[in-house]
Amino acid sequence: MQMIISVLILIVAVIHLLPLSGVLSAKRLSALYGLSFQEPNLEILMRHRAVLFGLLGVFLFYAAFHAELQPIGFIAGFVSVISFILIAWSVGGYNASVRKVVVADVVALVCLGTAAVLYSILNL
């Protein structure tokens, strides 16, 4: 069962690592989100966001192989994906590229929820 938990956390880690490529350039951010990032302040904020997602992705990757860190990973992952889903749904009107991010976060949420339940059963 621990292997299943690890695989589910790795899926969430990969989902969080994908935006890391946005740190490279505004062009890469545009490819990820289907938006223009010509305004320097927005580019700075979004490239920094890519770094933060990278950090979370790396932590989740590490936690997948260290069961004692998995509860922290669950919390961090849940905060990340639930907050994005709620913000996206409350604002609405997002483009197809952002819709892909919403779908990826729903997948991450299912993976995290399943992993957290399995972790709880394993550690009763």
Residue pairs with C-beta under 8 A, 6 or more apart in sequence:
1 118
1 121
1 122
2 67
2 122
4 115
4 118
5 64
5 67
5 70
5 115
5 118
5 119
5 122
6 64
6 65
7 64
8 111
8 112
8 114
8 115
8 118
9 60
9 61
9 63
9 64
9 70
9 73
9 77
9 111
9 112
9 115
10 60
10 61
10 64
11 107
11 108
11 111
12 60
12 77
12 81
12 108
12 111
12 112
12 115
13 57
13 58
13 60
13 61
13 64
14 57
15 57
15 104
15 105
15 107
15 108
16 53
16 54
16 56
16 57
16 60
16 77
16 80
16 108
17 53
17 54
17 57
17 58
17 61
18 32
18 104
19 32
19 49
19 50
19 53
19 54
20 50
20 51
20 53
20 54
20 57
21 28
21 32
21 50
22 28
22 29
22 32
22 33
22 46
22 47
22 49
22 50
23 47
23 50
23 51
23 54
26 37
26 38
26 43
26 47
29 35
29 37
29 43
29 46
29 47
29 50
30 36
30 37
32 97
33 46
33 95
33 97
33 98
33 101
34 95
34 96
34 97
34 98
35 95
35 97
37 43
37 46
53 80
56 76
56 77
56 80
59 69
59 72
59 73
59 76
60 73
60 76
60 77
62 69
63 69
63 70
63 72
63 73
64 70
64 73
67 119
70 115
70 119
71 119
74 112
74 115
74 116
74 119
77 108
77 112
78 109
78 112
78 116
80 105
80 108
81 105
81 106
81 108
81 109
81 112
82 109
84 101
84 102
84 105
85 102
85 105
85 106
85 109
88 94
88 98
88 101
88 102
89 102
94 102
